[in-house]
Amino acid sequence: MTRIRTHVTGLLLLWMASTSTALAQQAPSVDVTRLGPQVGERIADFRLTDQAGATRTRDSLMGPNGLMLVFSRSADWCPYCKTQLVELQSRLPVLREQGLGVAVITYDSTAVLADFSRRRGITFPLLADPGSNAIKAYGILNTTVDLASRNYGIPFPGTFIVNRQGIVTSRFFEAAYQERNTVASILLKLGGRGGDINARRITTDHLEATTYLSDPVAAPGTIFSVIADVVPGPGMHLYAPGAHTYRVVRIDVDPKPSLVTRPLQYPASEIYLFEPLNERVEVYQKPFRLALDLSLSAAPEARKALAALSEMTITGTLEYQACSDTICYLPQRIPLSYTIGVRPLDTERSGVAGASP
């Protein structure tokens, strides 16, 4: 009987581990990109209490140029959320330079938010929505959570950028709840300037480029970016994606087990007419930016491997083909290398009575 019980227990633990892994990697059945206010729509007003007991509204949180409003699952039990909030605090001066107010809404109590703020030095408003009324009003209540669960009431996590009138100008929601864009990667996607983290300046006969990372450090689930700001040389054009056989400009990153690579993001191109052949092709002739989003994997085996690292080296290439009005040059491959710090997730729980189990 003991042998049978041990065998069954082992199978149960194995099933629980495999189920946990599958759930961690499985995208929700809900299309989060369609939830909540879309670009061009106005966000709802609210009256919520922050971690210091002050009442906050949508308009009172606005900066000179608008508001970054983040919906988070929990500042108590969600390690990805807590890690994101700490990263947000570290970027607060940059956001204020951009003229943006910052606030985060969770279903946690004010006591939980006050405890987390004290332990992590959070100075921006964390807004308590324990009845999830604001979360529901925004249409982002996580409907996949069981009604009987203590976790019922959490939102699908995401970020809205709104202008002074409360109109959404951009939004960032990810299919997997573990994945969160950094502030820097968001601002770079919005056309802002990047830093010089591992910056490398490249000069060839055809272009000048500066490549760098959006962030100096990342944790499992953190979405950061490799950026290339490219300036074609005088009279030169580089090829954009399109219906042609020329080598398209791109950033490639060498695969690593704990590194997740997303599709390269291209800006809008223009049509170039090569008159001798009456050939029309998609090109870049003016300065442009390429952004390749990466993340450290949040899968359990990856988290275990990342726990042993303090930094990671990321290697890859910048590839392109350039032509002038008269000459097409051979495709070029320029090696790239970056180093990013690796930090663990914030797993410390609140000691406040009544916090979720």
BELRAGI-V745789 format. One line per field, one symbol per residue. ss: DSSP state (H for helix, E for strand, - for the rest). burial: b if it has 16 or more other ideal C-beta (glycine too) atoms within 10 Angstrom, else e. A space follows every 50 residues. Layout:
ss: ???
burial: ???
//
This chain:
ss: -HHHHHHHHHHHHHHHHHHHHHHHH------HHH-------E----EEEE ----EEE-HHH-E--EEEEEE-------HHHHHHHHHHHH-HHHHHH--E EEEEEE---HHHHHHHHHHH----EEEE----HHHHH---E--------- ----E--EEEEE----EEEEEEE------EE-HHHHHHH----------E EEE---EEEEEEE---EE-E-EEEEEEEEEEE----EEE--------E-E EEE-----EEE---E----EEEEEHHH-EEEEEE---EEEEEEEEE---H HHHHHH----EEEEEEEEEE-EE----E---EEEEEEEEEEE-------- -------
burial: eeeeeeeeeeeeeeeeeeeeeeebeeeeeeebeebbbeeeeebeebebbb beeeebebeebbeeebbbbbbbbbbbbbbbbbbbbbbbbebeeebeebeb bbbbbbbbbbebbbbbbeeeebebbbbbbeebebbeebebbbeeeeeeee eebbbbbbbbbbeeebebeebbbbebbbbbbbbbbbbbbeeeebeebbeb eeeeebbebbbbbbbebbbbbbbbbbbbbbebeeebbbbbeeeeebbbbb bbbeebebbbbeebebeebeebeeeeeeeebbbbeeebbbbbbbbbbbbe ebbebbeeeeebebebebebbbbeeeeeeeebebebebebebbebbeebb ebeebbe
//
